[in-house]
C-alpha cells in the first residue's frame, strides 16, 4: 500500500532479506554514550579474587585486580591497580602502578604512582612510591621511600661555583659585628 523511498534510508542499516520481516534486532542500535562505554570497559578490566581463594606463588597480570582472599609469594601488576579488600590477607612482595590497602599486607610494597592505606588497612613492610597516603585508623610499620619517577628532572645536588679567593679566618672575625 505504501511504498517507502529507498534513497532516504538511514546509513548503516541493512535491508531485510527478501520475504523476512524486519525485526528490531536488524536495525542498528543507538550508540552508547561515551561515559557508559568507559564504565563498562573499566568494569571488564577488574578481576576479583574471592574470600575463599588461596594463592601461593607468583601472581602476574595485565588487568586491575581486587584481592579478598589470601596470597603468598609475589604480586606483579606493573601498569595496573591492585586493591586489597577488607578480607584480603597478603604475605607477598607487591609491585603495581597503584596499591589500595583495605586489608592486611605483610611484605614490601612498590608502586610507580601511589600507595593508599585506608581506614582499617594494615601494611607491615617497606613502601616505595612517589605518593603515599595513610588514613587515620590505618596501621603501618616499616619505612617509606618517596622516590621520584625515573626520567623526572632531578634537582642538582651540587651547583658549580666560581672559585673564591681564600679568606683568612682572622679577617672574617674582625668583619663580624658583635651584638650585646
Protein Blocks (a to p, Z undefined) as FASTA:
>chain_A
ZZcdfklccehiacddehiacdfklpccddddfklmmmmmmmmmpccddfklccedjddd
fbdcddfbdcehjdddfkbccdddfkbccddddddfbdcdfbdcedddddfkbccddehi
acedddddfbdcddehiaceddddddddehiacddfbdcddddddddfklmmmmpccdZZ
